[in-house]
């Protein structure tokens, strides 16, 4: 069986954030890191080359393939921040709460289990914290071990 493309690494989160360009994204990455640490109570790790992840869990896909992945996290991409919020995708209660919170968030886009934000000034940080907290709780309900 092949190893996943995106796996937890030993890379330094601080070194990764220090290298984020442009400088404005670097500052926002530090703010997001502080927010995720506050909400999750977890020390982050680098997953793959560019994702800062908090917590982790194990599951098995319907295909039988085992999965080891972060519970939540983000990647400070040049164009926009990608926030990985799987709880709203795998938990109906969290999905409803997230939809309600998204209506108050500000400017964003979504993917299947990602929230994309161009810059933090575009969103209400208190609402973003609420979304991350609800997602974290959903992942803990769905995957309580680990």
C-alpha positions in Angstrom: 0.0 0.0 0.0 1.3 3.5 -0.8 2.0 6.1 1.8 -0.3 9.2 1.8 1.0 12.3 0.0 0.2 14.4 3.0 1.6 13.0 6.2 2.7 14.5 9.5 6.3 15.6 9.5 8.9 16.7 12.0 9.3 20.1 10.3 9.2 23.2 12.5 5.9 25.1 12.5 7.7 28.3 13.5 10.3 28.0 10.7 7.5 27.3 8.2 5.5 30.4 9.3 8.7 32.5 9.3 9.1 31.7 5.6 5.5 32.5 4.6 5.4 35.2 1.9 4.3 37.9 1.6 4.8 39.4 5.0 1.1 40.2 5.5 0.3 36.5 5.0 3.0 35.7 7.5 1.4 37.9 10.1 -2.0 36.4 9.5 -0.5 32.9 9.7 0.7 33.8 13.2 -2.7 35.0 14.1 -4.4 31.9 12.8 -1.9 29.7 14.6 -2.6 31.5 17.9 -6.4 31.1 17.3 -6.2 27.4 16.5 -3.9 26.8 19.5 -6.4 28.7 21.7 -9.4 26.7 20.4 -7.8 23.3 20.3 -5.3 23.4 23.1 -3.0 21.5 20.8 0.6 22.1 19.6 0.6 22.2 15.8 2.6 20.0 13.4 3.4 20.4 9.7 1.5 18.0 7.5 2.9 17.5 4.0 4.9 20.5 2.8 2.5 23.3 3.7 -0.4 22.5 6.2 -0.3 23.4 9.8 -2.4 20.8 11.6 -3.8 20.5 15.2 -4.6 17.2 16.7 -4.9 14.0 14.8 -7.1 11.0 14.3 -7.3 7.6 12.7 -10.1 6.0 10.7 -10.6 3.5 7.9 -12.3 4.5 4.6 -15.0 2.2 3.3 -12.4 0.9 0.8 -10.5 -0.5 3.8 -7.7 2.0 3.5 -6.5 3.3 6.9 -6.3 7.1 7.3 -4.1 9.1 9.8 -5.0 12.8 9.5 -5.1 16.1 11.4 -8.3 17.0 13.1 -8.2 20.6 11.9 -5.7 23.0 10.5 -4.8 25.6 7.9 -2.4 26.5 5.1 -1.3 30.1 4.6 -1.4 30.1 0.8 -0.2 33.1 -1.2 -3.7 33.9 -2.7 -5.8 32.8 0.3 -5.7 30.9 3.5 -7.1 27.4 3.3 -8.7 26.2 6.6 -9.3 22.5 6.9 -12.6 22.1 8.8 -13.7 18.5 8.3 -16.2 18.5 11.2 -18.9 20.3 9.3 -18.5 17.7 6.5 -18.8 14.6 8.7 -21.2 15.8 11.3 -24.8 17.0 10.6 -25.1 19.0 13.8 -21.8 20.8 13.0 -22.8 21.4 9.4 -26.0 23.2 10.5 -24.1 25.3 13.1 -21.4 26.1 10.5 -24.0 27.3 8.0 -25.5 29.6 10.6 -22.1 31.0 11.5 -21.0 31.4 7.9 -23.9 33.8 7.3 -22.2 36.1 9.9 -18.5 35.5 8.9 -17.9 37.9 6.1 -16.1 37.3 2.8 -15.1 33.7 2.2 -15.5 30.8 -0.2 -15.9 27.1 0.6 -14.8 23.8 -0.8 -15.9 20.3 0.3 -14.2 20.5 3.7 -12.2 23.8 3.4 -12.9 27.4 4.1 -11.0 29.9 2.0 -10.3 33.4 3.3 -8.3 35.9 1.2 -7.3 38.0 4.3 -8.4 38.0 7.9 -9.6 41.6 7.6 -12.4 40.2 5.4 -14.0 38.2 8.2 -15.2 38.5 11.8 -12.5 36.8 13.9 -15.0 36.0 16.7 -17.2 34.1 14.3 -14.2 32.4 12.8 -13.2 31.2 16.3 -16.8 29.9 16.8 -16.6 28.0 13.5 -13.2 26.4 14.4 -14.5 25.5 17.9 -17.7 23.9 16.6 -15.6 22.0 14.0 -13.1 20.8 16.7 -16.0 19.6 18.9 -17.5 17.7 15.9 -14.3 16.0 15.2 -13.9 15.0 18.9 -17.5 13.5 18.8 -16.9 11.7 15.5 -13.4 10.4 16.4 -13.1 10.4 20.2 -10.0 8.2 20.5 -6.4 9.5 19.8 
